[in-house]
Amino acid sequence: NAKNPKSVIEEWLNYPGYRDLFFVNTLKTIGIFSDKKTLVLNVVQGLIVPRTGNFYLYPKHSMAKIPVSIKVADLGPEMLKILKQHGHEGLTEVGFPISLHFGNSGRMGERKSYRCKVIANDRDGVEGFIHIADDGSHRRTSSPGMVVFYPLKPIRKGSKVTVSWSFKRGKRIETVDATYYH
């Protein structure tokens, strides 16, 4: 029921698994069919092996006007399972997902080593959980080589958000930091 196809594509950035397609450069072509108010996208046949190397963070450093939250129902039934696994059943909304994207490069690092510290306005710790989202079973919430931090509550509009990820890769501890604004 899309009135503006451009907004549909822009909305993809709200879903960690969909945004992954853009950051790790795995989406070469998209098959599109529309009929009246129905839009069908075939993104499976257009996937290619991603480039290897760096990882990508979203939201990126210095971004502004990031949404504060996303409805659990919009993330789909897989998100209900994820919330249950982490002991947070019953939530209808979570803070905007913060994601690290490695692609299918094998450079993801040690799964249990991931830490994500999120601070709002240089003082308030943001409670949430990390989801190793690399199974690719549901594209709204997962993709090969992806890790997501879900804040349990929306972060207030207008907030400055500082994110600090750390993880072990080989013998090294890697870190990536960013500051963005809601």
C-alpha positions as CSV (number, residue, x, y, z in Angstrom):
1,N,0.0,0.0,0.0
2,A,2.9,2.3,-0.7
3,K,2.1,5.8,-2.0
4,N,5.8,6.9,-2.4
5,P,8.2,4.1,-3.5
6,K,11.2,6.3,-2.6
7,S,10.1,6.4,1.1
8,V,9.8,2.6,1.0
9,I,13.4,2.2,0.1
10,E,14.5,4.9,2.6
11,E,12.5,3.0,5.3
12,W,14.7,0.0,4.7
13,L,17.4,1.7,6.8
14,N,15.2,1.2,9.8
15,Y,15.5,-2.6,9.6
16,P,19.0,-3.9,10.4
17,G,18.9,-6.8,7.9
18,Y,17.7,-4.6,5.0
19,R,20.3,-1.9,5.7
20,D,23.0,-4.6,5.6
21,L,22.3,-5.0,1.9
22,F,23.5,-1.4,1.3
23,F,26.5,-1.4,3.6
24,V,28.3,-4.5,2.6
25,N,27.5,-4.1,-1.0
26,T,25.8,-7.5,-1.5
27,L,22.8,-6.3,-3.5
28,K,23.6,-6.0,-7.2
29,T,20.1,-5.9,-8.7
30,I,16.5,-5.8,-7.4
31,G,13.6,-7.4,-9.2
32,I,10.6,-5.1,-8.9
33,F,6.9,-5.7,-9.8
34,S,4.0,-3.4,-9.0
35,D,0.3,-3.7,-9.6
36,K,-2.0,-0.9,-8.3
37,K,-1.1,-0.6,-4.6
38,T,1.1,-3.7,-4.4
39,L,4.9,-3.6,-4.6
40,V,6.9,-6.8,-4.8
41,L,10.7,-6.8,-4.4
42,N,12.9,-9.8,-5.3
43,V,16.3,-9.1,-3.6
44,V,17.4,-12.7,-3.3
45,Q,18.4,-13.4,-6.9
46,G,20.4,-10.2,-7.0
47,L,22.7,-11.0,-4.1
48,I,26.4,-11.3,-4.8
49,V,29.4,-12.2,-2.6
50,P,30.2,-9.0,-0.6
51,R,33.5,-7.3,-0.6
52,T,35.8,-8.2,2.3
53,G,37.7,-6.0,4.7
54,N,36.2,-3.4,7.0
55,F,33.0,-3.4,9.0
56,Y,30.3,-0.7,8.9
57,L,28.4,0.9,11.7
58,Y,24.9,2.3,11.5
59,P,24.0,5.0,12.6
60,K,27.2,6.4,11.3
61,H,29.3,9.1,13.1
62,S,27.7,12.6,13.0
63,M,24.4,11.4,11.5
64,A,21.4,13.4,12.6
65,K,17.6,13.0,12.8
66,I,17.8,9.2,13.4
67,P,14.5,7.8,14.4
68,V,14.1,7.2,18.2
69,S,12.3,3.8,18.0
70,I,10.8,1.1,16.0
71,K,7.7,-1.0,16.6
72,V,8.4,-4.6,17.4
73,A,5.6,-5.6,15.0
74,D,7.4,-3.8,12.1
75,L,10.5,-5.9,12.8
76,G,8.3,-9.0,12.3
77,P,7.8,-12.3,14.2
78,E,11.5,-13.0,14.5
79,M,11.8,-10.0,16.8
80,L,9.2,-11.5,19.2
81,K,11.5,-14.6,19.4
82,I,14.6,-12.5,20.0
83,L,12.9,-10.5,22.8
84,K,11.8,-13.7,24.4
85,Q,15.3,-15.1,24.2
86,H,16.6,-12.0,26.0
87,G,13.9,-12.0,28.6
88,H,11.9,-9.0,27.3
89,E,8.6,-10.4,26.2
90,G,5.7,-8.0,25.9
91,L,7.6,-5.0,24.5
92,T,5.8,-3.4,21.6
93,E,8.5,-0.9,20.8
94,V,12.3,-0.8,21.1
95,G,14.9,1.9,20.6
96,F,16.3,2.4,17.2
97,P,18.6,-0.6,16.4
98,I,22.4,0.1,16.3
99,S,24.2,-2.3,14.0
100,L,27.7,-3.5,13.0
101,H,28.0,-5.0,9.5
102,F,30.8,-7.4,8.4
103,G,29.2,-9.1,5.5
104,N,30.0,-12.7,4.8
105,S,33.7,-12.0,5.0
106,G,34.6,-14.3,7.9
107,R,36.0,-11.2,9.7
108,M,33.2,-11.0,12.3
109,G,35.3,-11.9,15.3
110,E,34.5,-13.9,18.4
111,R,30.7,-14.1,18.9
112,K,30.8,-14.0,22.7
113,S,33.2,-11.1,22.8
114,Y,30.8,-8.3,21.6
115,R,30.1,-5.4,23.9
116,C,28.2,-2.2,23.2
117,K,28.1,0.8,25.5
118,V,25.5,3.4,24.6
119,I,25.3,6.8,26.4
120,A,22.6,9.5,25.9
121,N,23.5,13.1,26.4
122,D,27.0,12.3,27.9
123,R,25.4,11.0,31.1
124,D,22.6,8.4,30.7
125,G,23.4,4.8,30.1
126,V,21.1,3.1,27.7
127,E,19.9,-0.3,28.7
128,G,19.6,-2.9,25.9
129,F,20.9,-6.2,24.6
130,I,23.2,-7.5,21.8
131,H,21.8,-9.9,19.2
132,I,24.3,-11.8,17.0
133,A,22.0,-11.5,14.0
134,D,24.0,-13.4,11.4
135,D,21.7,-16.3,10.6
136,G,19.9,-14.4,7.8
137,S,16.6,-16.2,8.4
138,H,14.6,-13.0,8.6
139,R,15.9,-10.0,6.6
140,R,14.4,-7.4,8.8
141,T,16.4,-8.5,11.8
142,S,19.3,-10.6,10.5
143,S,21.9,-10.9,7.8
144,P,25.2,-12.8,7.5
145,G,27.9,-11.1,9.4
146,M,25.7,-8.7,11.4
147,V,25.5,-7.8,15.1
148,V,22.8,-5.5,16.5
149,F,22.3,-3.6,19.8
150,Y,18.6,-3.0,20.6
151,P,17.9,-0.3,23.2
152,L,15.0,-1.5,25.4
153,K,13.4,1.9,25.3
154,P,13.3,4.7,22.8
155,I,16.0,7.3,23.3
156,R,14.5,10.7,23.7
157,K,14.3,12.9,20.5
158,G,17.0,15.5,20.3
159,S,19.5,13.3,22.3
160,K,23.1,13.1,21.5
161,V,24.0,9.4,21.5
162,T,27.5,8.0,21.9
163,V,28.1,4.4,20.9
164,S,31.2,2.3,21.7
165,W,31.5,-1.2,20.3
166,S,34.3,-3.6,21.2
167,F,35.0,-7.2,20.1
168,K,37.8,-9.6,19.9
169,R,39.2,-10.6,16.5
170,G,42.1,-13.0,16.6
171,K,44.4,-11.7,19.4
172,R,43.2,-8.1,19.1
173,I,40.4,-6.2,20.7
174,E,38.9,-4.0,18.1
175,T,36.8,-0.9,18.9
176,V,34.5,1.4,16.9
177,D,32.9,4.5,18.3
178,A,30.4,7.0,16.9
179,T,28.2,9.9,18.0
180,Y,24.9,10.6,16.4
181,Y,21.8,12.6,17.1
182,H,18.1,11.7,17.3
